[in-house]
Amino acid sequence: LLHSTLALEPTRRSLLGLAHAEVVLRQPKVKPAQKWVRTPEGRVWEVSAVQVGAPPSGVCWVHVRDSGSDIFAYMAVCRQQHKHFLIRAFRNRQLVWPSDSPEAAEPTAQAVLDYVQGLEPQPGSEYTVTLPAEGQQPARQAHLALQWAAITLAPPVQAPPAIRTHGPLKVWVVRAWEPDPPPGVEPVEWVLLSSLPVENLGDAQTRVDWY
């Protein structure tokens, strides 16, 4: 399998080149499955972040990835390299709240995917995006609503010590979804984790556009 990392300039949507490429050989699954076994295929995002390296002073680099990269160690490596990440959430990760915050005692606020489901859409956040064709589904327009919030991700409690002792990661979560999808299509719902701040509607729309 070839795992490629492309370098792009997002404003002009121009391709700068190939930032990193790695060939990995898919390994048979171990039976019974072992917890926290890091295969070469499972580390491709982390390896890419390390090999691409840190950006020059004053330059912002953001690694944009799909849900396969929802790995705490990968997010931590990006921040250690002084760059940012934007990934689609896959795991219902545990959250950390100040003990005096209302969320600390709220059962639905203890994990990220549960928490975002309870957030109200931000007023005036609805807008339309063009979805490219995928499989048998032709390209179409999707009318999205947005919500966002600052959160803190706890390190996985069953991870190896090096990951457990890293400390929590402060990120921003953006949920983009289709409140009223047309019939016969799968509704859009993206939950994105961003290490770059999301403080207003423009920030949230930019993160969705990058993804």
N, C-alpha and C positions, 0 to 999 in steps of 0.2 A: 504494500500500500504506500502511496506517495502522499505525504502531508505537506501542503504548500502554504506559505504565508506571503500574501501579496501586500505590497506597499501602495497606498492610494492617498491622494490629496482629496479630502471629502468635499470641499466647497465646489471645485470644478469637476469632481468625480473623475479625475484623471488617474490612470495607472502609472505609477512610477517604476515598478519593476518587481522582481521576486526578492523578498527580504530573507527568506529562509526556506529550505526544503529538506525533508527527511524521509528516507525509505525505511519502513518497518515491516517486519514479518509477523503476521497474525499468529499467535500461539494458541494451541488447543486449551480449552478451559480445564483447570484442575478440578478433579472430583475427589472428595467433596470440596466445594468452593472455600477458599481461604479469604478471610477478611483482610483488607488493606494490603493486598498484593499489587504492587505497582508494575504493570507490564509496560514494555516499550510503547505499545499502542496507547495505553492510558496516560502516558507522560508526554505525548507529542506537543501539547499546548505549553506545558511548563518548559520543555526543552527549547521550543521556538522562542519563548519569551527571553530565556537566558542567552541564546545564540544571537538574537537580534540585538540584545544589549541595551544600554541606557541611551537616551536621547542626548544630543548636544545641549549645552546650557541655554536656557530660555526657549527651548522647543518642546512642544507637547506631542507625545506619541500615545495613541490609544489602541490597544489590542481589542478588536471586535470579533466575538466568537458566538457560536451557537450553543445549544444546551449541553452538548457533550463536554464542554469545558467548564461546567459548573463544579469546579474542584477547588477546595479552599487553598491547597498548596499552590496552585497556579495563580490564584488571585494574590496571594502573599508574595510570590516571586515578582509579579508585575510591580507591586508597590516597592519592593526592595530594589528594583531596577529603576526607580524614580520615573515610572510611567504609569499609565492608567489602563483600565480594562472596562469593557462594556460587554456583558454576556447575558444570554437568555437563561433565566433561572430554570432549573430542573428539580432540584431537591428542596424539600420543605425545611429549610435550615432554621435552627434555633436562633432566637433573637435575644439580645441583652438590653435591658432598660434600666435607667436609674431607679433606685428603690422607691423614690417618692413620686414617680410618674404614674398617671392613670393606667398606662399600658402594662405596667409591671404586674398588676392584679387582674388583668383581663385575659381570660383563657384563650380567646381567639387571636391574641397579639403575641403569642409565644413562638410562633413559627411564621416564616416570611410569606408563604403562599396563602396561609389562613388570614394573615394580617391584611394583605392587600385586597382580599375579597370584601373586607368590611369597610374599605375607604370609599367615601362618596366621590363621584366625578368632580373634578375641579370646574367651577363655573366658567363657561365660555371656552372649554377645552376641546370641544368637538370640532373635528376637521376631516377632510377627505384625502386619502392617499390612493395611489395606483398600485395594485398588486400585480406582479408579473404572472404570466402563465406558468402553471405547474402541473405536470402530468396531463390528465384529461381536463383539468380546469383551465378555462381561458383566462386571460388577463381581465381584471375587473376593477371597479372603484369600490373602496371600502370607507364607510363613514365611522371614524373612531372617536372614542372618548378617552381621556387621559386622567390619571391620578398619579401622584408621586409623594414620596416622604423620605426623610432621613432615617436610617435604621443602623443597627450595629449587629453584625453577624458573629455568633459565638464559634470558636474553633470546635471541630467535631470531637466529642468526648471519647470516642473509641479509636481515634487516630493515633499513629505513633507519637512518642513524646515530643519530637521536634515540631510537629504540627500543633499538638495540644498546648504547648507552652508559647506559641507564637503570640497569643493575645487576640482579642476581638478585632474585627475589621469594620471601620465605619464606611458605609456606602449609602447610596441613594437608590431607591427602588422606583421604577416607573412601570405602571400597568397601562397597556394600550389594548382596548378591546372594542368589539363591534356590538353596541347595544341592540341594534335592530338589523340583523343580517338579512339579505335577500333569501328567499326560500331555495332549498336544494344545495346550499353551499356550507362549508365548514366555517363557523364564525371565527374571526381573528381574535386571539387573546395572547398577548406577549407580556411576560413579566421580565423586565430587564434590570440587571444590577449594574450600577455605574459607580466607579470610584471618583469620577468627576462630579462636582456638585450639580444638583438639579434644584434650582431655587425659584423658577418661574416657568410659565408656559413655553416660552421660547427655548429654554434649556431642555424641557421634556420633549418638544417636537424635534429638536436637533438629535437627541439620543435615539428616538424612533427612526428618524431619517437615516442615521448612521447604520442602525441594525438592518 
